[in-house]
Amino acid sequence: MKKIVVCLDWTPNTNHSGFFIAAHQGLYTAAGLDVELRSPDANPECTLTPARQVASGMAQFAVTPSESAISFSTTDHEVPKLVAVAALVQGSTSAICTLKSSGIDRPAKLAGKRYASYDGRFEDPIVARMVSNDGGDGSAVQFHSLDAHAYADADSMGAGSVVASYMQTGKSDATWIFPAWEGELASRAGQQLHCFALEDYAIPYGYSPILLAHPDMLSAEGAADTRAFLAATAQGYQKAAAEPMLAAEALCATGHLSLADTAFVEASAAAIADKYLTAAGAWGTMEVPRWSAFVDFLAATGILVGRDQAPILREAVDAGSLFTNALLPAQ
């Protein structure tokens, strides 16, 4: 059995449904794979992000936002250039959120307010740009870091939500969420949210989340394992799209603390089911124009910078090299 480690970007949730269905139904085992789906709180002493764990050789794949693929394509030459091999969802499923009780009912009102940040290289500037695009002062947003990307925060990991651990407790005023997950959870807790989609404020956001692969998994030797893994995963997501309750069952079977409310997980599974596949019913595929539009935006607004904050020329980033559809199954 080939060992495959997938570092999840958050606690098990409905963005990950296809992985857990594939594991729960033995699809990975049937493909000759021993797959570990590693939640960030599985090893709280590890301070590396999922992508960094892949780059360091601790895992083969990581669930990340599209910014991570751009980030790793513009790092030092000795750092592996991780490549996106699948989009977990097709629709725009993330948003910046605030509690309705806060009175912050548009991005412009985030000026002077606190934003709980995961410390992605491009994250805070994107949020600041959203505020500015809405007529506010993006430079006045008070960005503060979550504790180790919130992975080391027991309350966040136990609830599976920064809304629950930071916003509802008064530690922050806003953060970036997946409404089909944290939004559903907040609603069940009686907390109503304002959710601001980036596309509504002239930000052509890319695919998120995506699956990043170590370059070794694209090599002649590793590609066969990647194809087998993606084929089984695609089956899982096809099932999640068709049978949301099956997705909820597979997730709840993990026993993670954040999945104790079965009705919540079922509601989230139903809310996101139509986002997994393309209009043609395919899972995982990505397109150059969508990647290019996001990189164009980052470059035009001065957000595309290196870790030393030096500007990166738009011409230095080939959008087509950030991802590949070549290892996905024919669907």
Buried (B, 14 or more C-beta within 10 A) or exposed (E): EBEBBBBBBBBBBBBBBBBBBBBBBEBBBEBEBEBBBBBBBBEEEBEBBBBBBBBEEBBBBBBBBBBBBBBBBBBEEEBBBBBBBBBBBBEBBBBBBBBEEBEBEBBBBBBEBBBBBBBBBBBBBBBBBBBBBBEBEBEEBEBBEBBBBBBBBEBBBBBBBBBBBBBBEEBBBBBBBBBBBBBBBBBEBEBEBBBBBBEBBEBBBBBBBBBBBBEBBBEEEBBEBBBBBBBBBBBBBBBBBEBBBBBBBBBBBBEBEBBEBEEBBBBBBBBBBEBBBBEEEBBBBBBEEBBBBBBBBBBEBEBBBBEEEEEBEBEEBEBEEBBBBEBBBEB
